[in-house]
Structures are given as structure tokens and as C-alpha cells.
Amino acid sequence: MEFLISVLRFIGILLLVIMMFNIMIVVHEWGHFLAGRWRGLYIDRFQIWFGKPIWKKKYNGVQYGLGSIPAGGFVSLPQMAPMESIEGKVDDEDGDGEKKKELPPVKPIDKMIVAVAGPLFSFLLAVVFAVIVWAVKKPVSESVGTTVVGTVYEDSPAEKAGILPGDKITFVDGKKVERFQGMDKSIMWTIISSENQNIEIDLERPGKGEMTVTVERPAEAKKVEVDGPWYKQVWTYLSERPPLRTIGVGPQISPVVGRMLENSPAEQAGLRSGDIIRKVNDTAVSTPQEVSSFGWAADEPVTLTIERGDKMIETEITPRVPEVDGTKPLIGVEWDGEGIRTLVREDPITQVINSFNAIVRTLKAVFSPKSDVSAGHLSGPVGIMGLYYDLFQHSEGWRLALWFSVLLNVNLAILNMLPFPVLDGGHIVMASVEAFRKRPIPFKLLEVVQTAFVLLLLGFMAFVTLKDVGDRVPKGETVEAPTAPKFLPLKDDSE
């Protein structure tokens, strides 16, 4: 029964993912479709997904279809530009078997209107999602909202620079930061996208005041090495994403239980995911580090004060050394890396502006030769649907999916306005050139340029899809992978 429930849950989430992704594509292409109708352009096909149609139906002169390659979609507008290399050949005959008349040329202004309509509809859909997010509120975790350091990892660049837990980071590379994670004025993104060899970090230390430290760039990270057959090694080499710079710090968050290790004292004591540990015996604790650094003694019970919902509960727990690969007494919990979550109401305009800024920052970082961010960190349809799937499994998944849809539709609008052939921005550029020349661009030249960029686009899609699949498919056993401690079931003394 449990297996059946898991399968049904997987199918349900998968259907939600497909629905969200297709809404984004349909609305964008619908913008082109309506604009084409308005400006009197001939519309041959309206198809979701690329490739040979697995379903098609002709209605009112337009062939509607569902393609066989689940990536994107298109409206076939022969008067815009030759797109047969990506959309397929346009039928020479209509539904009655009559040869189609030669299509008249289209004014450049009409081409521009049709081209901009898709990004405009994506932007409007982002606004709709932003209004919904404003109405239902957005979940925000402590890890996003703080700039106080909770963890400094051993032998990290941050530790070598002298950063300590409790330090409040105010500026990174001279840029003000307001949160630990995320893309808008965050510590992690500013570090990742930094173009400097070393990073200047301004911070406030309790009892010491303001100070500045220099964090040196760590040695080049080594690629993941795997044991196993040659094909696994090749797969790892091709699908692994390039490393991003980190300095070895984590945010200060509350000690929220993520999960309990199997057969651990925490599991036996009845701790639950989402419990917040407030006291160990009579000592107040406020971070996971304070709980983990507590002087546990094997087989000596301690009393934990736990916040569970709106109740405070006391429970006794007896730490012990894990029977497999254990070196010291543990209670056996893994912490929720996000800390306490709260619901906040962010106005739609702020959401859209933040999404716009995030995309612009990403593009700037990708095209900067000094930044660690590259095309190898971008995602395509597989990665987007995978992220939707991950979000829907979260306790606040539907809210997070709505918030992500704001970012994604702004992203779709901006990327499609880039001035590259095949994209909407490319159509606008070519229409502008045509208007300036006062005559159409030669068809052969247009066809060559379009086909070349189609091949580049398909190559890029294959590249990012490889990385996206690599995020989901195991790359083999890592060399010298650390072994996590394990607890074994306690024996019943009565046996």
C-alpha cells in the first residue's frame, strides 16, 4: 500500500510539473499567435514541443499539434522568417489539396509586433503569478533572510581569513548584502559571481565592531573522480558542472530537525521532522552548532526542550556512539538547512523587479570571462522540470512553485528578447534591418543565418540537457567517499 501511495504521489507531482511547464510555453506562443492574427499574418501551425507531431488537428486553417520532443514549442509564421529547420517543412497544400497561394510580404512593423508579443505575454504571465504569490504569501527561510555567519568550515578560505561564527557580513566586494542565499543582494551569489581574485568582506563582530577581512581564492577545485567502468568516468567528465567558488561559511539558523537517522536515539525518543530544539537540559540553544557541540556522554540521558507547533515538549534522550563508523556519542539528527520558515507578503512589482535583476545578473556573470559562472551552470527544460519536481515535494511546494514561475517567466521574456536569430529579439533586429534598407533581407541569406543559429541553439540545448541529466543520474562511487555513521537496532534485553 505504501508503495502504491508513493507511485501515485510521483505521478501526481509529475502531472503538476508538466502542467506548470506547458502553461509557460502555451502562453508565450499564444502571444505570437494572437498578434499574428491581429496583424493579418498567415499562421500554418501552433505546436507545443518540437519534433514530429504525436497528435495534430487542423482547425480554421491552422494545424494544432503536440510534438514528440518535450522542449519548447512554436507558432509557424512563414512570413516572419524561414524556420523549416526547426519547425519542419510547411505544407504546400491546404486541407482541400489545393496549392497554397504565394504569401505576400509582411511590413517590418508587423513582424516586430508579432515578435515582441511572445515575451510580452510571458511577462504578463509573470505578473499574474506574482499577484497570486502576493495573495497566498511566499515562504522564506532563515537561511535566506540573515547575513549572520553560523558555520565556518574547517580549513576553509573563510577560516583562514579569520571569519568567526556570529559575524554579521555587511558588504562583499564593496556590494551591500542583505541575505545569505538567493540572487538578489546575497552573500553566496556575490561571492560566486565575483570577478576579483580575492574578496574583501566587511563585517560586524559582536564586541569588536566593524572590520574588513580579505578572503583569498581557494586552489582550483578538483573534478569528481569515480571508480568504475570507463563509461562512468566519461559520463562524469561530460555531465559534471564546473565548480563554483565558495569560502566555507553557512548562515546562522535555528536548530530545526530535518530528519532522524534510522535506529538513532532521536528516532527512538520520538523526535519529528520540523521540531525545534530550544534547550539541552537547562541550557538554552539557538543554533545547530550549539546543539552539536554539546558535551554528549554515552549512555547518559539528557533532557531536550522541543518546540513542536505551538507547544513546548520535554523529552529524554540517551546519546550513544553509532555502532558503524562511530567515533563519538550522537543523538542522530540531520538539521534542516533552511531553519525556521515564515510566510511573507511581497508585492508583485518587487517580485518582478527582483526576478528581472536576477536574470540580468546571471547573464552578466555568464558572459564575464572573470566570473566562475558559465554556460555549464545553466539549465534547459529537463532542469526546469526537475526543479519544479523538487519544489512540489517541499512542504510549501505549491507556494514555492508559484514563486519560481514568476522568475521563470521573466527569464523566458528576457532571453527571448536577446538579439540572436531564431529568438524573438533576432526577429526584431532583422525586421529593423529590413525597415532601414527599405527592402527585405535576401531569402537565401536569411535562410543560412537562421539555419546556422538553429544548429547552435540545438547544440546548446543538448549541452545544458546533458548537465541537467547529470544532476539526476548517479556518476558512480566517488573515490574515498566518506562513510556516514550508522546506528544499529538495540537488542531487547528480555530476549
Buried (B, 14 or more C-beta within 10 A) or exposed (E): EEEEEEEEEEEEBBEBBEEBBBBBBBBBBBBBBBBBEEBEBBBBBBBBBBBEBEEEEEEEEBBBBBBEEBBBBBBBBBBBBBBBBBBBEBEEEEEEEEEEEEEEEBEBEBBBBBBBBBBBBBBBBBBBBBBBBBEBBBBBBBBBBBBBBBBBEEEBBBBBBBBBBBBBBBBBBEEEBBBBBBBBBBBBBBBBBBEEEEBBBBBBBEEEEEEEBEBEBBEEEEEBEBEEEEEBBEBBEEBBBEBBBBBBBBBBBBBBBBBBBEBBBBBBBEBBEBBBBBBBEEEEBBBBBBBBEBEBEEEEEBEBBBBBEEEEBEBEBBBBBBEEEBEEBBBBBBBBBBBBBEEEEBEBEEBBBBBBBBBEBBBEBBEBEEBBBBEBBBBBBBBBBBBBBBBBEBEBBEBBBBBBBBBBBBBBBBBBBEEBBBBBBBBBBBBBEBBEEEEBBEEEEBBEBBBEBBEEBBEEBEBBBBBBBBBEEEBBEEEEEEEEBBBEEEEEEEE
